[in-house]
Amino acid sequence: MKNKHVGELVLSKQQIQEGVKIVAEKLNAQFHNAVIICVVPGGILFTADLVRELTFDLCMDYISCPHTPGDSNNSSEIVYHQNISIKGKDVIVIDDAIESGGTMKRLIKHLSDNYEVKSLSIATLFVKPGRVDIPVDQYFAYEMPNDDLLVGYGLPWQDKFRNIPYVSKLVK
């Protein structure tokens, strides 16, 4: 995709596919069944690719918390239209990435405080080094070397570029 805001390639389509397999192998070794909660809209692409590689029984649901990528002080409303009971279940929250981690930390706290889950885990394609500490198991394929703003594969800039099939640096 040619665009002045899409810069240097960070993760190619092939690296994304390899990352999906890495995370799937980790989850398949850990779980026999689980409830997958996709963080929408950012986690849709990674969730779709990942669940097709999972070999355990799963149910799926979704949660949202609109925010600006990189904003560690997100205070927007968490919307969880619970379609599946998660009481007493292993729950895996899936998103494209953990950037600052502020939103994911709020989502995990919300699920932990309001639902009697057996366990909570996070699965993402990658994490960034400047992320906040989130006290649950995290399964990811890549740790980025820096906190550059990225776009593509679910990651937006001004609500655009989520559909780019690879991850690139953002050029402002």
TORKOL-4160 file (C-alpha; in steps of 0.2 Angstrom, whole numbers, padded with zeros to 4 digits, m for minus):
172
<pt num="1" X="0000" Y="0000" Z="0000"/>
<pt num="2" X="0008" Y="0016" Z="m0006"/>
<pt num="3" X="0005" Y="0030" Z="0007"/>
<pt num="4" X="0016" Y="0044" Z="0014"/>
<pt num="5" X="0012" Y="0038" Z="0032"/>
<pt num="6" X="0017" Y="0020" Z="0029"/>
<pt num="7" X="0036" Y="0019" Z="0032"/>
<pt num="8" X="0049" Y="0006" Z="0035"/>
<pt num="9" X="0044" Y="m0012" Z="0035"/>
<pt num="10" X="0044" Y="m0019" Z="0053"/>
<pt num="11" X="0035" Y="m0036" Z="0051"/>
<pt num="12" X="0032" Y="m0044" Z="0034"/>
<pt num="13" X="0017" Y="m0055" Z="0029"/>
<pt num="14" X="0029" Y="m0070" Z="0032"/>
<pt num="15" X="0035" Y="m0064" Z="0049"/>
<pt num="16" X="0017" Y="m0062" Z="0054"/>
<pt num="17" X="0012" Y="m0079" Z="0049"/>
<pt num="18" X="0027" Y="m0086" Z="0058"/>
<pt num="19" X="0023" Y="m0076" Z="0073"/>
<pt num="20" X="0005" Y="m0083" Z="0073"/>
<pt num="21" X="0012" Y="m0100" Z="0073"/>
<pt num="22" X="0024" Y="m0096" Z="0087"/>
<pt num="23" X="0010" Y="m0090" Z="0098"/>
<pt num="24" X="m0002" Y="m0104" Z="0094"/>
<pt num="25" X="0012" Y="m0117" Z="0099"/>
<pt num="26" X="0014" Y="m0108" Z="0116"/>
<pt num="27" X="m0005" Y="m0108" Z="0118"/>
<pt num="28" X="m0008" Y="m0126" Z="0112"/>
<pt num="29" X="0005" Y="m0132" Z="0124"/>
<pt num="30" X="m0003" Y="m0123" Z="0139"/>
<pt num="31" X="m0022" Y="m0125" Z="0136"/>
<pt num="32" X="m0035" Y="m0139" Z="0134"/>
<pt num="33" X="m0050" Y="m0127" Z="0132"/>
<pt num="34" X="m0052" Y="m0109" Z="0134"/>
<pt num="35" X="m0063" Y="m0094" Z="0131"/>
<pt num="36" X="m0055" Y="m0082" Z="0118"/>
<pt num="37" X="m0059" Y="m0064" Z="0120"/>
<pt num="38" X="m0054" Y="m0053" Z="0105"/>
<pt num="39" X="m0051" Y="m0035" Z="0108"/>
<pt num="40" X="m0060" Y="m0026" Z="0094"/>
<pt num="41" X="m0057" Y="m0019" Z="0082"/>
<pt num="42" X="m0037" Y="m0020" Z="0083"/>
<pt num="43" X="m0036" Y="m0038" Z="0088"/>
<pt num="44" X="m0048" Y="m0045" Z="0074"/>
<pt num="45" X="m0035" Y="m0049" Z="0061"/>
<pt num="46" X="m0023" Y="m0058" Z="0073"/>
<pt num="47" X="m0037" Y="m0067" Z="0082"/>
<pt num="48" X="m0044" Y="m0074" Z="0066"/>
<pt num="49" X="m0027" Y="m0080" Z="0061"/>
<pt num="50" X="m0022" Y="m0087" Z="0078"/>
<pt num="51" X="m0038" Y="m0097" Z="0082"/>
<pt num="52" X="m0036" Y="m0106" Z="0065"/>
<pt num="53" X="m0020" Y="m0113" Z="0072"/>
<pt num="54" X="m0026" Y="m0118" Z="0090"/>
<pt num="55" X="m0030" Y="m0136" Z="0093"/>
<pt num="56" X="m0039" Y="m0135" Z="0109"/>
<pt num="57" X="m0058" Y="m0132" Z="0112"/>
<pt num="58" X="m0063" Y="m0114" Z="0112"/>
<pt num="59" X="m0077" Y="m0102" Z="0113"/>
<pt num="60" X="m0075" Y="m0084" Z="0107"/>
<pt num="61" X="m0082" Y="m0067" Z="0113"/>
<pt num="62" X="m0076" Y="m0049" Z="0111"/>
<pt num="63" X="m0073" Y="m0033" Z="0121"/>
<pt num="64" X="m0069" Y="m0015" Z="0116"/>
<pt num="65" X="m0061" Y="0000" Z="0124"/>
<pt num="66" X="m0059" Y="0014" Z="0111"/>
<pt num="67" X="m0042" Y="0022" Z="0113"/>
<pt num="68" X="m0028" Y="0031" Z="0104"/>
<pt num="69" X="m0013" Y="0019" Z="0101"/>
<pt num="70" X="0001" Y="0023" Z="0113"/>
<pt num="71" X="m0010" Y="0032" Z="0126"/>
<pt num="72" X="m0006" Y="0023" Z="0142"/>
<pt num="73" X="m0019" Y="0034" Z="0151"/>
<pt num="74" X="m0035" Y="0027" Z="0142"/>
<pt num="75" X="m0050" Y="0031" Z="0152"/>
<pt num="76" X="m0064" Y="0027" Z="0139"/>
<pt num="77" X="m0078" Y="0015" Z="0143"/>
<pt num="78" X="m0075" Y="m0004" Z="0143"/>
<pt num="79" X="m0089" Y="m0012" Z="0133"/>
<pt num="80" X="m0090" Y="m0031" Z="0135"/>
<pt num="81" X="m0106" Y="m0039" Z="0128"/>
<pt num="82" X="m0104" Y="m0055" Z="0137"/>
<pt num="83" X="m0111" Y="m0069" Z="0126"/>
<pt num="84" X="m0102" Y="m0083" Z="0135"/>
<pt num="85" X="m0100" Y="m0087" Z="0153"/>
<pt num="86" X="m0082" Y="m0085" Z="0158"/>
<pt num="87" X="m0085" Y="m0090" Z="0176"/>
<pt num="88" X="m0072" Y="m0104" Z="0181"/>
<pt num="89" X="m0064" Y="m0104" Z="0164"/>
<pt num="90" X="m0047" Y="m0100" Z="0157"/>
<pt num="91" X="m0048" Y="m0084" Z="0147"/>
<pt num="92" X="m0036" Y="m0078" Z="0134"/>
<pt num="93" X="m0038" Y="m0060" Z="0129"/>
<pt num="94" X="m0031" Y="m0057" Z="0111"/>
<pt num="95" X="m0026" Y="m0041" Z="0103"/>
<pt num="96" X="m0014" Y="m0036" Z="0089"/>
<pt num="97" X="0000" Y="m0029" Z="0101"/>
<pt num="98" X="0004" Y="m0022" Z="0118"/>
<pt num="99" X="0010" Y="m0005" Z="0115"/>
<pt num="100" X="0009" Y="0006" Z="0131"/>
<pt num="101" X="m0001" Y="m0008" Z="0139"/>
<pt num="102" X="m0012" Y="0004" Z="0148"/>
<pt num="103" X="m0028" Y="m0002" Z="0139"/>
<pt num="104" X="m0024" Y="m0020" Z="0141"/>
<pt num="105" X="m0020" Y="m0018" Z="0159"/>
<pt num="106" X="m0038" Y="m0010" Z="0162"/>
<pt num="107" X="m0046" Y="m0024" Z="0152"/>
<pt num="108" X="m0038" Y="m0037" Z="0162"/>
<pt num="109" X="m0042" Y="m0028" Z="0179"/>
<pt num="110" X="m0060" Y="m0026" Z="0173"/>
<pt num="111" X="m0062" Y="m0045" Z="0169"/>
<pt num="112" X="m0053" Y="m0050" Z="0185"/>
<pt num="113" X="m0063" Y="m0039" Z="0196"/>
<pt num="114" X="m0080" Y="m0042" Z="0188"/>
<pt num="115" X="m0080" Y="m0061" Z="0183"/>
<pt num="116" X="m0074" Y="m0076" Z="0193"/>
<pt num="117" X="m0062" Y="m0083" Z="0180"/>
<pt num="118" X="m0051" Y="m0098" Z="0183"/>
<pt num="119" X="m0036" Y="m0089" Z="0174"/>
<pt num="120" X="m0032" Y="m0074" Z="0163"/>
<pt num="121" X="m0019" Y="m0073" Z="0150"/>
<pt num="122" X="m0015" Y="m0062" Z="0135"/>
<pt num="123" X="m0010" Y="m0066" Z="0118"/>
<pt num="124" X="m0003" Y="m0054" Z="0105"/>
<pt num="125" X="0008" Y="m0054" Z="0090"/>
<pt num="126" X="0021" Y="m0042" Z="0098"/>
<pt num="127" X="0025" Y="m0031" Z="0113"/>
<pt num="128" X="0034" Y="m0015" Z="0115"/>
<pt num="129" X="0048" Y="m0012" Z="0128"/>
<pt num="130" X="0040" Y="0003" Z="0136"/>
<pt num="131" X="0024" Y="m0006" Z="0141"/>
<pt num="132" X="0017" Y="m0006" Z="0158"/>
<pt num="133" X="0018" Y="m0022" Z="0169"/>
<pt num="134" X="0002" Y="m0032" Z="0167"/>
<pt num="135" X="0002" Y="m0046" Z="0180"/>
<pt num="136" X="m0004" Y="m0061" Z="0170"/>
<pt num="137" X="0004" Y="m0074" Z="0158"/>
<pt num="138" X="0008" Y="m0066" Z="0141"/>
<pt num="139" X="0011" Y="m0075" Z="0125"/>
<pt num="140" X="0018" Y="m0066" Z="0111"/>
<pt num="141" X="0030" Y="m0069" Z="0096"/>
<pt num="142" X="0040" Y="m0053" Z="0095"/>
<pt num="143" X="0047" Y="m0040" Z="0107"/>
<pt num="144" X="0050" Y="m0024" Z="0097"/>
<pt num="145" X="0067" Y="m0015" Z="0100"/>
<pt num="146" X="0059" Y="0002" Z="0103"/>
<pt num="147" X="0042" Y="0011" Z="0105"/>
<pt num="148" X="0040" Y="0017" Z="0087"/>
<pt num="149" X="0022" Y="0020" Z="0082"/>
<pt num="150" X="0017" Y="0006" Z="0070"/>
<pt num="151" X="0003" Y="0004" Z="0058"/>
<pt num="152" X="m0005" Y="m0011" Z="0049"/>
<pt num="153" X="m0011" Y="m0028" Z="0053"/>
<pt num="154" X="m0024" Y="m0021" Z="0064"/>
<pt num="155" X="m0014" Y="m0006" Z="0071"/>
<pt num="156" X="m0022" Y="0011" Z="0065"/>
<pt num="157" X="m0017" Y="0028" Z="0063"/>
<pt num="158" X="m0031" Y="0040" Z="0064"/>
<pt num="159" X="m0043" Y="0025" Z="0061"/>
<pt num="160" X="m0034" Y="0021" Z="0045"/>
<pt num="161" X="m0022" Y="0008" Z="0039"/>
<pt num="162" X="m0028" Y="m0007" Z="0049"/>
<pt num="163" X="m0030" Y="m0017" Z="0033"/>
<pt num="164" X="m0012" Y="m0016" Z="0028"/>
<pt num="165" X="m0006" Y="m0034" Z="0028"/>
<pt num="166" X="0010" Y="m0031" Z="0036"/>
<pt num="167" X="0017" Y="m0020" Z="0050"/>
<pt num="168" X="0027" Y="m0004" Z="0046"/>
<pt num="169" X="0033" Y="0011" Z="0055"/>
<pt num="170" X="0022" Y="0027" Z="0055"/>
<pt num="171" X="0028" Y="0042" Z="0046"/>
<pt num="172" X="0019" Y="0057" Z="0053"/>
